[in-house]
Amino acid sequence: MRRDPWQWIAKTVGGPVDAIQYACVLEATAPKAGNVHPVAKFNDLCFADFVASAEIVASGLTATSMDLGDRIELVIRQTRVTTNTNVNLGIALLLGPIVLAEETQRPADAAWTLDRWREATANVLLTLSDEQSHRIGRAISKASAGGMDGDYQPGDPSLDVLASSESFDVMAGMRDAKDRDLIAAEYAGGFESFFAEVVPAVEASVGETGDLLSGIALAHLRLLADRGDSLIARKNGRDTEQEIRDRAKQCLNAFASNGDFGSIAEFDAHLRSEGHLFNPGTTADFIAAAVYVCLRTRA
């Protein structure tokens, strides 16, 4: 009987800190199309940056003396000091409420199902204070993430936090951006699609391959084909994003029919062209968050 591919690592992690660090490093290690991994880097970003960032995310998002916005802002501030680039804004935005929900609402003597986790995460966002909302806005601004300033697609407004004031409402901003940004859609929708679609996709792909890294890479390709990628859309427009989704689907079809890796390799090279302008970074952020959930559901 095939063993659960998650079992060894899941039994090794001691708690949320370990699980966050493992999730971030596993996501960065898997040879996902178009992303940084141990033998593929960008001009301003390499695998070592993600390893350093993993420790920062793990310690910052589990700082129990802080609330959600303070934790996310701490992670972004320390990451900028350490790497001088944006490595983990999407990961921090996704994992922040997920981790806090588990920390404050996971029962010690009852099953912690995905449905209960989703409800708890939605509750974290519903009870977000104005002060913590502003902290998240400042973190987004400090991260200087690609495509967030509106320069790439002027007709597609950015989540404008660059001139945010003390009255900035990050949840209102997320609701405004939900149709053009996948992470904003999770904040606006109470993480419903994350727990209903993303986590099951990662579970299924890892189970199908019987291997964590191969399964993560396969899930990344499937999610890119099914959902597109916000970072690609912001930098290149919706038409280009759709073309990339179509190519991802073609790769999946070729792989399913005859195990063809050639089309995946060509697709990977295409995503890395034009100065990595087609980097599916948002999809990678979702993968990291889902890996954390997969590990913690086995705790």
Secondary structure, DSSP 8 states (H G I E B T S, - for coil): ----TTHHHHHH--SHHHHHHHHHHHHHHS--TTS-BTTB-BTTB-HHHHHHHHHHHHHHTT-TTS-HHHHHHHHHHHHHHHHSS-SSHHHHHHHHHHHHHHHHH--SSS---HHHHHHHHHHHHHT--HHHHHHHHHHHHHHT-TTTTSSS-TTS-----TT--TT--HHHHHHHHTTT-HHHHHHHTTTHHIIIIIHHHHHHHHHHHTSHHHHHHHHHHHHHHHH--HHHHHHH-HHHHHHHHHHHHHHHHHHHHH---HHHHHHHHHHTHHHHTT--HHHHHHHHHHHHHHHHTT-
